[in-house]
Amino acid sequence: MKIKLDENMPVRLSAALSAMGHDVETVYSEGLSGAKDDTVWVASRDEQRFLITQDLDFSDNRRFRPGLQHGIILIRLRTPGREALFRRVIELFKTETVEKWGECFVVATDHKIRIHRPKQ
């Protein structure tokens, strides 16, 4: 899976997800740190990368509608420290069939996952 990590995600996720066989780029490594959400959105879409973020600006699923992008997962944890974010994302990628989330808008909390799929 091609993935883009937003700047609000732990950088070490890049190595961990790469070790799981994913093609991972980070906003930081692409020189997009501090860029507007629209810039990150366009880069993710153009590169056909699944965006992992905790930025609530991406929660507007009318603007970032399923089917108009390669996929977004919004991580919303009660206590979103770097270690908790790292553990939750790795858990999701180990236990869920994330490859089926292409073009979806996914919200993952501490214990739940909501998947909004493109309308057919």
MOQUICOR-V852831 format. One record per residue. N is the residue number from 1. RES is the residue in three letters. SS is DSSP state (H for helix, E for strand, - for the rest). PHI is phi in whole degrees, 0 to 359 (* if undefined). Layout:
N:RES:SS:PHI
N:RES:SS:PHI
This chain:
1:MET:-:*
2:LYS:E:271
3:ILE:E:232
4:LYS:E:238
5:LEU:E:264
6:ASP:-:291
7:GLU:-:292
8:ASN:-:268
9:MET:-:253
10:PRO:-:300
11:VAL:-:300
12:ARG:-:293
13:LEU:H:298
14:SER:H:301
15:ALA:H:293
16:ALA:H:295
17:LEU:H:289
18:SER:H:298
19:ALA:H:295
20:MET:-:273
21:GLY:-:100
22:HIS:-:267
23:ASP:E:266
24:VAL:E:245
25:GLU:E:239
26:THR:E:242
27:VAL:-:303
28:TYR:-:298
29:SER:-:293
30:GLU:-:266
31:GLY:-:74
32:LEU:-:256
33:SER:-:301
34:GLY:-:81
35:ALA:-:290
36:LYS:-:296
37:ASP:H:305
38:ASP:H:299
39:THR:H:292
40:VAL:H:297
41:TRP:H:300
42:VAL:H:296
43:ALA:H:298
44:SER:H:298
45:ARG:H:295
46:ASP:H:295
47:GLU:-:271
48:GLN:-:54
49:ARG:-:252
50:PHE:E:280
51:LEU:E:270
52:ILE:E:249
53:THR:E:212
54:GLN:-:235
55:ASP:-:281
56:LEU:H:296
57:ASP:H:298
58:PHE:H:274
59:SER:H:279
60:ASP:-:283
61:ASN:-:284
62:ARG:-:278
63:ARG:-:283
64:PHE:-:251
65:ARG:-:300
66:PRO:-:306
67:GLY:-:100
68:LEU:-:264
69:GLN:-:213
70:HIS:-:277
71:GLY:-:135
72:ILE:E:225
73:ILE:E:241
74:LEU:E:260
75:ILE:E:266
76:ARG:-:234
77:LEU:-:257
78:ARG:-:299
79:THR:-:234
80:PRO:-:273
81:GLY:-:290
82:ARG:H:304
83:GLU:H:293
84:ALA:H:295
85:LEU:H:297
86:PHE:H:302
87:ARG:H:299
88:ARG:H:293
89:VAL:H:296
90:ILE:H:297
91:GLU:H:301
92:LEU:H:300
93:PHE:H:287
94:LYS:H:272
95:THR:H:251
96:GLU:-:250
97:THR:-:270
98:VAL:H:296
99:GLU:H:299
100:LYS:H:276
101:TRP:H:269
102:GLY:-:304
103:GLU:-:70
104:CYS:-:264
105:PHE:E:251
106:VAL:E:243
107:VAL:E:244
108:ALA:E:241
109:THR:-:256
110:ASP:-:303
111:HIS:-:229
112:LYS:-:231
113:ILE:E:226
114:ARG:E:244
115:ILE:E:243
116:HIS:E:256
117:ARG:-:266
118:PRO:-:298
119:LYS:-:286
120:GLN:-:273
